[in-house]
Amino acid sequence: MVKKRERVTDQQKIDAFARGAEINVVTKETPAKREKKFKRVTFSLTEHEDKLIDELSLQVRSFRCNRSQVVKAALALLAEQDEKALIALLEKQKEL
């Protein structure tokens, strides 16, 4: 005796697809991890400043440090300064 094959209707396929999608839905309870967005900027440096950034990035031996990380570290140090020290540093740079 031959068994009848179970036929899958289009509606059953659609329902199965929809049930699978429900599992992977991102809701407010499970926010998607957002990557940092970086903005490419251009600014002018002297040859000496350009070489200094390269030299500073090479001084780190325990991990790979790129030019952007050197600039970000410098910005972080500037941001930690009080207003008087920051103004003094910026005035000194202006004179150069």
Beta strands, then each sheet from edge to edge (+ up, - down):
end
